[in-house]
Amino acid sequence: MSEYLHGYTKQEYERLIHQAEFLKDLVYSKLDIPSEGLLLELGCGVGAQTRILLQKYPRLRIIAVDRSEEAIATAKLGMKEEYLPRVQFVCSDLSDFISPQPADAAFYCWMLEHANNPVALLKQASKSLKPGAKVFLTEVQNNTLQVYPHNENLERYWAAYNRMQLDYKGDPFIGIKLPGYLQEAGFRELNIKPCMFIYNQHDKSALKAICEYWWRLLNSAAEELIFKGYIDAETRDLSREHLLNLHLHEKAVFSFTFVQIIAENKF
Ligand SMILES: C[S@@+](CC[C@H](N)C(=O)[O-])C[C@H]1O[C@@H](n2cnc3c(N)ncnc32)[C@H](O)[C@@H]1O
């Protein structure tokens, strides 16, 4: 298995569940996911989005796929019994996965940024989709992060985090490239939705919450970043201090833009 920025640990599994709940309103508000039929959830991790999808769309069936056996086992264990008849978990690399029946839609969330071959994965997914089926992509664009007041430790940390993801053959700047990738993979009717959020003292609790969430995200890679020499422990500690105290600064602003795209499988 190729190296993976966040790793496969119990702490990371809990972070993914927290992340999905925390960002739920932002992620799902613009997606017109079909309310019934079969949806492929590609790169499902521990089923953090699967739970939300099954709850939001009570007539939807899901085949949820991830290459990590441990993540799939954790997803199964954490699934409410009432959802089990509508979900099947499959352990497979997405480059090999073919759905047992043609699906009505596919959903990727925070996954293609970790792929070293996103176009190949999209082409492979296309083989499992009905003609005209919709694909829903949610991805990062990490150079949109703005934290004010600026802090050189935090900026060094963020640059190192992104560099390590690139070194792992992922792409922290994939959002802007997805329209081209989808076209290359044969999808059409692209509908691009930039999702910007910006918080300041106007909503202090939201500002504090996003900083705490962001610290959990950064911290998920801390051990590896320090172990591999991308940053030192002091940079981590000073970054944490800046982020967790940002809400105390009267002019503080936190902003980020992720990218969502809805496209159709070719006929
Ligand atoms: C950041 S997690 C996101 C999980 C889930 N989508 C969520 O939002 O909670 C990315 C997941 O993609 C999976 N993944 C990455 N590359 C994969 C591949 N080629 N085939 C299958 N799964 C893959 C990883 O194992 C990991 O569980």
The ligand as an SDF file (V2000), in Angstrom:
LIG
                    3D

 27 29  0  0  0  0  0  0  0  0999 V2000
   -9.2110   11.2260    3.9930 C   0  0  0  0  0  0  0  0  0  0  0  0
   -9.9220    9.6310    3.8580 S   0  0  0  0  0  0  0  0  0  0  0  0
  -11.5930   10.1150    3.5080 C   0  0  0  0  0  0  0  0  0  0  0  0
  -12.5850    9.0540    3.8530 C   0  0  0  0  0  0  0  0  0  0  0  0
  -14.0380    9.4410    3.6490 C   0  0  0  0  0  0  0  0  0  0  0  0
  -14.3330    9.7710    2.2690 N   0  0  0  0  0  0  0  0  0  0  0  0
  -14.4490   10.5790    4.5570 C   0  0  0  0  0  0  0  0  0  0  0  0
  -14.7410   11.6790    4.0740 O   0  0  0  0  0  0  0  0  0  0  0  0
  -14.4520   10.3410    5.7690 O   0  0  0  0  0  0  0  0  0  0  0  0
   -9.3450    8.9910    2.2810 C   0  0  0  0  0  0  0  0  0  0  0  0
   -9.6140    7.5100    2.0980 C   0  0  0  0  0  0  0  0  0  0  0  0
   -9.3120    7.1770    0.7360 O   0  0  0  0  0  0  0  0  0  0  0  0
   -8.7940    5.8590    0.7330 C   0  0  0  0  0  0  0  0  0  0  0  0
   -8.0580    5.6430   -0.5210 N   0  0  0  0  0  0  0  0  0  0  0  0
   -7.0290    6.3780   -1.0060 C   0  0  0  0  0  0  0  0  0  0  0  0
   -6.6270    5.8780   -2.1960 N   0  0  0  0  0  0  0  0  0  0  0  0
   -7.4160    4.8030   -2.4760 C   0  0  0  0  0  0  0  0  0  0  0  0
   -7.5020    3.8880   -3.5500 C   0  0  0  0  0  0  0  0  0  0  0  0
   -6.6690    3.9690   -4.6040 N   0  0  0  0  0  0  0  0  0  0  0  0
   -8.4360    2.9100   -3.4990 N   0  0  0  0  0  0  0  0  0  0  0  0
   -9.2750    2.8180   -2.4490 C   0  0  0  0  0  0  0  0  0  0  0  0
   -9.2580    3.6710   -1.3900 N   0  0  0  0  0  0  0  0  0  0  0  0
   -8.3410    4.6650   -1.3930 C   0  0  0  0  0  0  0  0  0  0  0  0
   -7.9200    5.7810    1.9630 C   0  0  0  0  0  0  0  0  0  0  0  0
   -7.7100    4.4340    2.3560 O   0  0  0  0  0  0  0  0  0  0  0  0
   -8.7530    6.5830    2.9760 C   0  0  0  0  0  0  0  0  0  0  0  0
   -9.5750    5.7500    3.7410 O   0  0  0  0  0  0  0  0  0  0  0  0
  1  2  1  0
  2  3  1  0
  2 10  1  0
  3  4  1  0
  4  5  1  0
  5  6  1  0
  5  7  1  0
  7  8  2  0
  7  9  1  0
 10 11  1  0
 11 12  1  0
 11 26  1  0
 12 13  1  0
 13 14  1  0
 13 24  1  0
 14 15  1  0
 14 23  1  0
 15 16  2  0
 16 17  1  0
 17 18  1  0
 17 23  2  0
 18 19  1  0
 18 20  2  0
 20 21  1  0
 21 22  2  0
 22 23  1  0
 24 25  1  0
 24 26  1  0
 26 27  1  0
M  CHG  2   2   1   9  -1
M  END
$$$$
